[in-house]
Amino acid sequence: MAHPKLLTARDIMTPRGVVVPPEMSVFEAIPLLIKNNLTGCPVTTPEGELLGILSELDCMKVLASDAFYEDDYSTSDIIVSRYMNKDVISIEPEMGIFRIANIFFSQALRRIPVVEERVLVGQVTRSDVLKGVQLLRKSNVRRKDYGPFEWPTTTIST
């Protein structure tokens, strides 16, 4: 019996979407997040190389800094590269949905960038994983149907 294709990041990801450059002002990035109803977005080079993630929380750090209280917001101190998270977990397009779910179980993340040869090709959100679960249920596929693979071993304590 042939095993069905395991859903991968490429199958469930949202295409690249909204990105911001590292030299953009945080005050220019905030309206992009609000307009697109995003809680964060990737920071990339013009070539698409992933440098970090700018989240709502990162933007709020500006409030806690002295930069927010400056009269001139054009200062180079209030740029995305200063406030973004550079310690980013990313995945490859061929990573399976079960491993992706395991990352969400073990990390406090809302999105995971999908990177191919250092270039951002998309993002997988928790919602994308849930949509993938729906696809699996509709096709009536069960875990055992995928054949041998390592099931994630995350323990969730209550």
N, C-alpha and C positions, 0 to 999 in steps of 0.2 A: 504494500500500500504506500503510495506517495504521500509524503507529509506536506501539509499546506505551508505556504510561505509565511514565515514569521513576520509580523508587522515591524517595521523599522522606523527610525527617526525620519527618514526620507518620506515614508508613507504617511506619517501623521503630522509632520512639521508644518508650521506656518512659514511661508516664504519670508525672505529677509526683512521686509517691512521697514518701519521707521528706524533710522539710525542717526546718530549725531557725531560730528567730528570732535576731536579732543580740544580744539581751540575755541569752540563755541562757548559763548557766555551761558552760564547756568540759567540766567534770566531769559535767554532765548529758548533754551531747551524746555523749560517748565511749560510754556504754552503748547509746545508740541505734544508733551505727555498728556496735558489736559484735553486738547482738541481731539486726540486719537484714543482717549480713554485708556491710557497705558499706565501701569505702575512702574515702568522702567523701560529702558531701551539700550541696545548695544551701542558702544562707542567704537567706531572703526576709522581706519585710514581711508583716503580716497580710493585705494585699491581694494578695499573691503576686508583688510586684515583686522581681526578682532583685538581691541586693546583693553576693553573693560565693559562694565555695565553701569549706567547711570540710573539709579532708582529714585523713587519719590523720597525715600529716607535720606539718600545722598543729597538731594536738593534741599531738604530741610536743614542740613548741616550748615548751609549758608546763613540761616537765621541765627545759629549759635556762634557764628564767627563775627569778628569785628567788621568784615567786609560788607555785611548787610547794612551797616550803619554809616557807611561812607556816603558822602554827597554825590560822588561820581561813580556810577556803576560800570563805567567803561574800563575800569582798572583790570589789568591782566590777571589779577588774583582770583577773579570770580569766573574761572573757566572750568569746563567739564572735566578736563584731565586732573585737576586738583581735587575734585570731589567724588569722582567715579570710583567704583570698586574695581581694583586691578586684579584681585585674586578671584578669578572666574573659573567655574567648572564648565567645561564645554564637552560636547560629545561629537562622535563621527556619524555621518548619515546612515551607516549600516548597523548602528547599535539597535538591538531589539527592544521592543516595548516593555518587556518584563524587567530588563536591566534599567531602563529609563525610569520606570515606576519605582524601582528600588532606590535610585538616586533621590527622587522626590521624597520617599519615606525617610531617608537618612539625613537630608539637608533641608534647611528652611528656605527653599527656593520657590519662586513662582514661574520661572522660565529658565530654560537651559539653551544656550546658543548651540547651533549645529554648525560645525566648522569642517571644511574639506580643504586640505592643503593650505591651512592657515587662514582661509578666506571664509567669512560668514556666509552661509547659504540659507539659513533659516533659524527658527527657534521652535522648541517644543515647550508648550505650557502644560500645566496640570490639566486644563480643559482639553487639550489635544490628546492627552493620554486617555481621558475618559471617553472621548469620541472614538478612539481606537478600541476601547473595551466594547463599545456599542457595536462596532463592526465585527468584532470577534463573536459576540453573542448572536448577532443576526445571521452569521454564517454557520452558527451552531458548532463552532470549533472549541475544543477543550484543550487544556494544557497538555494532556497526554498525547494528543494528536500531533503535536509538534515534534515528537521524537525526543531523543536524549538532549538535554541541555541543563545547565545549572540553574536551579530555581533560587532566587534571591533568599538569603537567610537573614532577614532583618527581624529583630524582636522588638515589638512595640509594647511598652509597659504602660499600664493605666494607673 
